[in-house]
Amino acid sequence: MDKILIIDDNPAVLDALSLLLEIHGYDVVTAKTPFEAEQTVRYQRIALAIQDMNFAADTTSGEEGISLFYTLRQLNANLPIILITAWTELETAIELVKAGAADYIAKPWDDNKLLTTIANLVALGKAQQDNAVLARQHDERHLPHQQANLAGLIYASTAMERVVDMALQLAKSDVSVLITGPNGSGKERIAEIIQLNSNLAHQPFIKVNAGALPGELIEAELFGAEAGAYTGANKQRIGRFEAADGGTLFLDEIGNLPPSGQMKLLRVLQTGEFERLGSVQTKQVKVRVISATNADLQHDIKAGRFREDLYYRLNVIELRLPPLAERKDDIMPLVKHFLPNRECGLATEQALINYPWPGNVRELENACKRAAVLKPSGPLALADFGLATATNEVKAALNHEPNKIEIEAAMREYHGVIAKVARHFGLSRQALYRRLQKFDIEY
């Protein structure tokens, strides 16, 4: 029940307003002096205050009312305050409204008008408080992101926000992390975020793509080799583990590591020890390992292609990176990043959002580079991006733009939940907000 504070030194006014408000379901508390009013606002949760402009000590100038108004404002900046005025105080009341008072009523007042004003202001006050809470929660949630080094990562989706949150938490520890996700989704960038925000940020960060190396060279790449250890090895070679000593080693496409390399990697993870190819001298290193793969390692374990014990050494914590198709809110921010100061039509924007992007962020970046080269100026159309396999959804998006009636109907159907309405039309939330503003639809 909303609590209304009535401040007046006239008992008749207090009784009349109390009775009116209590009949209509409000909880009423009264104060006869500015001091009582101040204490009430300080220690109770008040939804709205109705304040007289004059009290016993000063019945004409309104100075006490002015002072009380600013005191209440300091105690609760979002508290709606209705001023009770006589015609002689009207000018002062108007000045206070300009200073932030919610409204004023003249004596004698109209009960229906007063009740309507109170209902509207209480609802507005709640909305302002909710917005303040949401803004504070938003700031608290995004503060770690703002203070962190995100390696230039561009994102706007909730899915990526969760990934970044976890990456920043993992950065504080030294456990092994396995980053999974499709090719081109940004696994290496997430590994960089973990490294850059860890205690090892100023230590070596060595990257190796196990999927890009010939099988016979993977061991030499990871563990090094002595001169003559294999054909073409004319001099001693330092391996990636040695180079990363004291820092972090990022092993991309770890699922492509051959069985012999898997066995040696397991030993390093267990003991920190290894030998270069062609050497019997054991070396000791301390390295944090972050690995990544687009493969289903559980399936590979069942097929005998990957060691189960190595999997659990690498996968102390798994960080799954969703494909771009599952984080549509990231698409247009990425397009604007890759194509600064360029514009896309609404139909093109919607089509890009609905496109499945099988190559993920890498495909989107390449498509943007193509558009920039082939059409260096002017608005961009879908054809400029060179997407050869436009789906039926994309084609439909090009041919249909939701109108005001359709958007209003969807807002009613989904009770104003922006994420659901945006999903209904295949839009990002930012794209839906632009249409809501364009059609002047309240949200």
C-alpha positions as CSV (number, residue, x, y, z in Angstrom):
1,M,0.0,0.0,0.0
2,D,1.4,3.4,-1.0
3,K,2.1,5.7,1.9
4,I,1.1,9.4,1.5
5,L,2.5,12.1,3.8
6,I,0.3,15.1,4.5
7,I,2.0,18.1,6.0
8,D,-0.2,20.9,7.3
9,D,-0.7,22.7,10.6
10,N,-4.5,22.8,10.1
11,P,-6.2,19.8,11.7
12,A,-9.2,20.2,9.5
13,V,-7.1,19.9,6.4
14,L,-5.3,16.8,7.7
15,D,-8.6,15.1,8.6
16,A,-10.2,15.9,5.3
17,L,-7.3,14.7,3.2
18,S,-6.6,11.7,5.3
19,L,-10.2,10.5,5.0
20,L,-10.3,11.1,1.3
21,L,-7.0,9.1,0.7
22,E,-7.8,6.3,3.1
23,I,-11.1,5.7,1.4
24,H,-9.3,5.3,-1.9
25,G,-6.8,2.7,-0.5
26,Y,-3.8,4.8,0.5
27,D,-1.9,4.5,3.8
28,V,-1.8,8.0,5.3
29,V,0.7,9.6,7.7
30,T,0.4,13.2,8.9
31,A,2.8,15.9,10.1
32,K,1.9,19.3,11.6
33,T,5.4,20.8,11.5
34,P,8.3,20.8,9.1
35,F,10.4,18.9,11.7
36,E,7.8,16.1,11.9
37,A,7.7,16.0,8.1
38,E,11.5,15.8,7.8
39,Q,11.7,12.9,10.4
40,T,8.9,11.0,8.6
41,V,10.6,11.2,5.2
42,R,14.0,10.4,6.7
43,Y,12.8,7.2,8.4
44,Q,9.7,6.0,6.4
45,R,9.2,5.0,2.8
46,I,6.9,7.7,1.5
47,A,5.4,7.5,-2.0
48,L,4.2,11.1,-2.2
49,A,4.0,14.2,0.0
50,I,1.3,16.8,0.1
51,Q,2.7,19.9,1.6
52,D,1.2,23.2,2.8
53,M,3.1,26.4,2.0
54,N,2.6,28.1,5.4
55,F,2.8,27.0,9.0
56,A,2.0,28.7,12.3
57,A,5.2,30.7,12.5
58,D,4.7,32.4,9.2
59,T,1.2,32.6,7.7
60,T,1.8,34.7,4.6
61,S,5.2,34.6,3.0
62,G,5.6,30.8,2.4
63,E,9.2,30.9,3.5
64,E,8.8,27.9,5.8
65,G,7.1,26.0,2.9
66,I,10.0,26.8,0.6
67,S,12.6,25.7,3.2
68,L,10.7,22.4,3.8
69,F,10.4,21.7,0.1
70,Y,14.2,21.9,-0.4
71,T,14.8,19.8,2.8
72,L,12.6,17.0,1.5
73,R,14.2,17.2,-1.9
74,Q,17.6,16.7,-0.3
75,L,16.3,13.7,1.7
76,N,14.6,12.0,-1.3
77,A,15.3,13.5,-4.8
78,N,12.6,11.3,-6.4
79,L,9.8,12.1,-3.9
80,P,6.8,13.6,-5.7
81,I,5.6,16.7,-3.7
82,I,2.3,18.4,-4.2
83,L,2.0,21.9,-2.8
84,I,-1.2,23.2,-1.2
85,T,-1.5,27.0,-2.0
86,A,-3.7,29.9,-1.4
87,W,-4.1,32.4,-4.3
88,T,-1.6,34.7,-2.6
89,E,1.1,32.0,-2.8
90,L,0.5,30.9,-6.3
91,E,3.6,32.7,-7.7
92,T,5.8,31.0,-5.1
93,A,4.3,27.6,-5.9
94,I,4.9,28.0,-9.6
95,E,8.6,28.8,-8.9
96,L,8.8,25.6,-6.8
97,V,7.3,23.6,-9.6
98,K,10.0,24.9,-11.8
99,A,12.5,23.8,-9.2
100,G,11.2,20.3,-9.1
101,A,7.9,20.2,-7.3
102,A,5.5,17.7,-8.9
103,D,2.4,19.9,-8.9
104,Y,0.3,22.3,-6.8
105,I,-3.3,22.5,-5.8
106,A,-5.3,25.6,-4.8
107,K,-7.6,25.8,-1.8
108,P,-10.3,24.6,-2.0
109,W,-9.3,21.6,-4.0
110,D,-11.2,19.3,-6.4
111,D,-11.2,15.8,-4.9
112,N,-11.3,13.9,-8.2
113,K,-8.6,16.0,-9.7
114,L,-6.4,15.6,-6.7
115,L,-6.9,11.8,-6.7
116,T,-6.0,11.6,-10.3
117,T,-2.9,13.7,-9.8
118,I,-1.8,11.6,-6.8
119,A,-2.3,8.3,-8.7
120,N,-0.3,9.6,-11.7
121,L,2.5,10.9,-9.5
122,V,2.8,7.8,-7.4
123,A,3.1,5.7,-10.5
124,L,5.7,8.1,-11.9
125,G,7.7,8.1,-8.7
126,K,7.8,4.3,-8.7
127,A,8.9,4.3,-12.3
128,Q,11.7,6.8,-11.5
129,Q,12.8,4.6,-8.5
130,D,12.8,1.5,-10.7
131,N,14.8,3.3,-13.3
132,A,17.3,4.4,-10.7
133,V,17.6,0.8,-9.4
134,L,18.0,-0.5,-13.0
135,A,20.6,2.2,-13.8
136,R,22.5,1.3,-10.6
137,Q,22.4,-2.4,-11.4
138,H,23.5,-1.7,-15.0
139,D,26.4,0.4,-13.8
140,E,27.4,-2.2,-11.2
141,R,27.2,-5.0,-13.8
142,H,29.1,-3.1,-16.4
143,L,31.7,-1.5,-14.1
144,P,34.0,-4.5,-14.3
145,H,33.7,-4.4,-18.1
146,Q,34.5,-0.7,-18.2
147,Q,37.6,-1.1,-16.0
148,A,38.8,-4.3,-17.8
149,N,40.9,-4.6,-20.9
150,L,38.5,-6.2,-23.4
151,A,41.0,-6.4,-26.3
152,G,38.7,-4.4,-28.5
153,L,35.9,-6.9,-28.3
154,I,32.6,-5.5,-29.8
155,Y,29.4,-6.9,-28.4
156,A,25.9,-5.8,-27.3
157,S,24.2,-9.2,-26.6
158,T,23.4,-10.7,-23.2
159,A,25.0,-13.9,-24.3
160,M,28.4,-12.3,-24.9
161,E,28.0,-10.2,-21.7
162,R,27.8,-13.5,-19.8
163,V,30.9,-14.9,-21.7
164,V,32.9,-11.7,-20.8
165,D,31.7,-11.9,-17.2
166,M,33.0,-15.4,-16.9
167,A,36.2,-14.6,-18.7
168,L,37.0,-11.8,-16.3
169,Q,36.3,-14.1,-13.3
170,L,38.6,-16.8,-14.8
171,A,41.3,-14.2,-15.3
172,K,41.6,-13.9,-11.5
173,S,42.6,-17.6,-11.2
174,D,45.3,-19.7,-12.8
175,V,43.2,-22.7,-13.7
176,S,43.3,-24.2,-17.2
177,V,40.4,-23.0,-19.4
178,L,38.9,-24.7,-22.5
179,I,37.2,-22.3,-24.8
180,T,34.7,-24.0,-27.2
181,G,32.8,-22.6,-30.1
182,P,32.6,-22.6,-33.9
183,N,35.3,-21.3,-36.1
184,G,35.4,-17.5,-36.5
185,S,33.4,-16.8,-33.3
186,G,36.2,-15.1,-31.4
187,K,37.8,-17.7,-29.2
188,E,41.3,-16.2,-29.5
189,R,39.9,-12.8,-28.5
190,I,38.4,-14.3,-25.3
191,A,41.7,-15.9,-24.5
192,E,43.4,-12.5,-24.9
193,I,40.8,-11.0,-22.4
194,I,41.6,-13.7,-19.9
195,Q,45.3,-13.0,-20.3
196,L,45.1,-9.2,-20.3
197,N,43.1,-9.1,-17.0
198,S,45.1,-11.7,-15.1
199,N,48.1,-11.4,-12.8
200,L,50.2,-12.7,-15.8
201,A,49.2,-9.7,-18.0
202,H,52.8,-8.5,-18.2
203,Q,54.2,-12.0,-18.7
204,P,54.6,-13.8,-22.1
205,F,51.4,-14.7,-24.0
206,I,52.3,-17.3,-26.6
207,K,49.9,-18.5,-29.2
208,V,50.1,-21.6,-31.3
209,N,47.5,-23.0,-33.7
210,A,47.8,-26.8,-33.4
211,G,45.5,-27.2,-36.4
212,A,47.8,-25.2,-38.7
213,L,50.9,-27.3,-38.1
214,P,52.0,-30.5,-39.9
215,G,51.7,-33.4,-37.5
216,E,55.4,-34.1,-37.5
217,L,56.2,-30.5,-36.4
218,I,53.7,-30.1,-33.6
219,E,56.0,-31.6,-30.9
220,A,58.9,-29.5,-32.0
221,E,56.7,-26.4,-32.0
222,L,55.4,-27.1,-28.5
223,F,58.5,-28.5,-26.8
224,G,61.4,-27.4,-29.0
225,A,64.1,-29.5,-30.7
226,E,67.9,-30.0,-30.6
227,A,69.9,-29.5,-33.8
228,G,69.7,-32.6,-35.9
229,A,66.6,-33.9,-34.2
230,Y,64.8,-34.1,-37.5
231,T,65.5,-33.4,-41.1
232,G,66.0,-29.7,-41.6
233,A,66.7,-29.0,-37.9
234,N,70.0,-27.2,-38.4
235,K,70.0,-25.4,-35.0
236,Q,68.5,-25.7,-31.6
237,R,64.8,-24.6,-31.5
238,I,63.0,-23.2,-28.5
239,G,59.5,-24.6,-28.1
240,R,56.4,-22.6,-27.2
241,F,56.2,-23.9,-23.7
242,E,59.7,-22.7,-23.0
243,A,58.9,-19.3,-24.5
244,A,55.8,-19.0,-22.4
245,D,57.5,-19.9,-19.1
246,G,56.1,-17.7,-16.3
247,G,53.1,-16.7,-18.6
248,T,50.3,-18.1,-20.6
249,L,50.2,-20.5,-23.6
250,F,47.1,-20.4,-25.9
251,L,46.6,-23.7,-27.8
252,D,44.1,-23.2,-30.5
253,E,42.5,-26.1,-32.3
254,I,43.7,-28.4,-29.6
255,G,41.6,-31.3,-31.0
256,N,44.0,-31.6,-33.9
257,L,47.0,-32.5,-31.6
258,P,48.2,-36.1,-32.5
259,P,48.4,-38.8,-29.9
260,S,52.1,-38.5,-29.3
261,G,51.7,-34.7,-28.7
262,Q,48.7,-35.3,-26.4
263,M,50.8,-37.6,-24.2
264,K,53.6,-35.1,-23.9
265,L,51.2,-32.3,-23.3
266,L,49.5,-34.2,-20.5
267,R,52.9,-34.7,-18.8
268,V,53.7,-31.0,-19.0
269,L,50.3,-30.1,-17.5
270,Q,50.8,-32.6,-14.7
271,T,54.4,-32.0,-13.8
272,G,55.6,-28.9,-15.7
273,E,58.4,-31.1,-17.2
274,F,59.3,-32.0,-20.8
275,E,62.3,-32.7,-23.1
276,R,63.1,-31.1,-26.4
277,L,63.1,-33.5,-29.4
278,G,66.5,-35.2,-29.6
279,S,67.3,-34.4,-26.0
280,V,67.3,-36.3,-22.7
281,Q,67.6,-33.2,-20.6
282,T,64.4,-32.5,-18.6
283,K,63.2,-28.9,-18.5
284,Q,60.8,-27.4,-15.9
285,V,58.3,-24.6,-16.8
286,K,55.4,-23.0,-15.1
287,V,52.8,-22.1,-17.7
288,R,49.1,-21.4,-17.6
289,V,47.3,-23.1,-20.5
290,I,44.3,-21.8,-22.2
291,S,43.1,-24.0,-25.1
292,A,40.4,-23.7,-27.7
293,T,38.6,-26.0,-30.1
294,N,35.6,-26.1,-32.4
295,A,35.6,-29.9,-32.2
296,D,33.4,-32.1,-30.0
297,L,36.1,-33.5,-27.8
298,Q,33.7,-35.8,-25.9
299,H,32.9,-37.5,-29.3
300,D,36.6,-37.6,-30.1
301,I,37.3,-39.3,-26.7
302,K,34.7,-42.0,-27.5
303,A,36.2,-42.5,-31.0
304,G,39.7,-42.9,-29.5
305,R,41.1,-39.7,-31.1
306,F,41.6,-37.7,-27.9
307,R,42.8,-38.7,-24.5
308,E,40.2,-38.4,-21.8
309,D,42.8,-37.7,-19.0
310,L,44.1,-34.8,-21.1
311,Y,40.6,-33.5,-21.7
312,Y,40.0,-33.1,-18.0
313,R,43.4,-31.5,-17.5
314,L,42.6,-28.9,-20.1
315,N,38.9,-28.5,-19.2
316,V,39.0,-27.4,-15.6
317,I,36.5,-24.8,-16.7
318,E,34.8,-24.7,-20.1
319,L,33.8,-21.4,-21.6
320,R,31.4,-21.8,-24.5
321,L,31.3,-19.1,-27.1
322,P,27.9,-19.0,-28.9
323,P,27.8,-18.6,-32.7
324,L,26.9,-15.2,-34.1
325,A,23.4,-16.5,-35.1
326,E,22.7,-16.9,-31.4
327,R,23.6,-13.4,-30.5
328,K,21.8,-11.3,-33.1
329,D,22.2,-8.1,-31.0
330,D,25.9,-8.2,-31.8
331,I,25.5,-8.1,-35.6
332,M,24.8,-4.4,-36.2
333,P,27.3,-3.1,-33.7
334,L,29.9,-5.2,-35.4
335,V,28.8,-3.9,-38.8
336,K,29.1,-0.3,-37.6
337,H,32.6,-1.2,-36.2
338,F,33.8,-2.7,-39.5
339,L,32.1,-0.1,-41.6
340,P,32.3,3.2,-39.6
341,N,30.3,6.2,-40.9
342,R,28.4,4.0,-43.4
343,E,24.6,3.5,-43.4
344,C,22.4,0.5,-44.2
345,G,18.7,0.7,-45.1
346,L,16.3,-0.7,-42.6
347,A,15.5,-3.7,-44.9
348,T,19.2,-4.4,-45.3
349,E,19.8,-4.2,-41.6
350,Q,17.0,-6.6,-40.9
351,A,18.3,-9.0,-43.5
352,L,21.8,-8.9,-42.1
353,I,20.4,-9.7,-38.7
354,N,18.4,-12.7,-40.0
355,Y,21.3,-14.1,-42.1
356,P,22.7,-17.3,-40.3
357,W,26.4,-16.2,-40.6
358,P,27.8,-19.8,-40.8
359,G,31.3,-18.3,-40.7
360,N,30.4,-16.2,-37.7
361,V,32.3,-12.9,-36.9
362,R,35.0,-13.8,-39.4
363,E,32.5,-14.1,-42.2
364,L,30.8,-10.8,-41.2
365,E,34.1,-9.0,-41.1
366,N,35.0,-10.3,-44.6
367,A,31.5,-9.3,-45.9
368,C,32.0,-5.8,-44.5
369,K,35.4,-5.5,-46.2
370,R,33.9,-6.6,-49.5
371,A,31.1,-4.0,-49.1
372,A,33.7,-1.3,-48.3
373,V,35.8,-2.1,-51.4
374,L,33.0,-2.5,-53.9
375,K,30.8,0.3,-52.7
376,P,33.1,2.9,-51.0
377,S,30.3,5.5,-50.6
378,G,26.5,5.7,-50.3
379,P,24.0,3.5,-48.5
380,L,24.7,-0.2,-48.4
381,A,22.4,-2.8,-49.8
382,L,22.4,-6.5,-49.0
383,A,23.9,-7.3,-52.4
384,D,27.0,-5.2,-51.5
385,F,27.9,-7.8,-48.8
386,G,28.1,-10.7,-51.2
387,L,26.1,-13.1,-49.2
388,A,25.6,-15.9,-51.7
389,T,23.2,-18.1,-49.8
390,A,20.5,-15.7,-48.6
391,T,17.9,-17.7,-46.7
392,N,14.1,-17.5,-47.1
393,E,14.1,-15.5,-43.8
394,V,16.5,-13.0,-45.2
395,K,14.6,-12.7,-48.5
396,A,11.3,-12.2,-46.5
397,A,13.0,-9.6,-44.4
398,L,13.9,-7.6,-47.5
399,N,10.3,-7.7,-48.7
400,H,8.6,-6.9,-45.5
401,E,9.1,-4.1,-42.9
402,P,6.8,-4.2,-39.9
403,N,4.4,-1.3,-39.7
404,K,3.2,0.6,-36.7
405,I,0.0,-1.5,-36.3
406,E,2.0,-4.7,-36.4
407,I,4.6,-3.5,-33.8
408,E,1.8,-2.2,-31.5
409,A,0.0,-5.5,-31.7
410,A,3.3,-7.4,-30.9
411,M,4.0,-5.1,-28.0
412,R,0.6,-5.9,-26.6
413,E,1.0,-9.6,-27.2
414,Y,4.3,-9.8,-25.5
415,H,3.4,-7.3,-22.7
416,G,6.0,-4.8,-23.8
417,V,9.0,-7.2,-23.4
418,I,11.4,-5.7,-25.9
419,A,13.5,-8.9,-26.4
420,K,10.5,-11.0,-27.3
421,V,9.0,-8.4,-29.7
422,A,12.4,-8.0,-31.4
423,R,12.7,-11.8,-31.7
424,H,9.2,-11.9,-33.2
425,F,10.2,-9.6,-36.0
426,G,13.8,-11.0,-36.4
427,L,15.2,-7.6,-35.2
428,S,17.9,-6.7,-32.8
429,R,16.7,-4.7,-29.7
430,Q,18.5,-1.6,-31.0
431,A,16.7,-1.9,-34.4
432,L,13.3,-2.3,-32.6
433,Y,14.0,0.7,-30.4
434,R,14.6,2.8,-33.6
435,R,11.3,1.7,-35.0
436,L,9.5,2.4,-31.7
437,Q,10.9,5.9,-31.8
438,K,10.1,6.4,-35.5
439,F,6.4,5.4,-34.9
440,D,6.2,7.3,-31.6
441,I,5.2,4.1,-29.8
442,E,5.6,4.2,-26.0
443,Y,7.7,1.5,-24.4
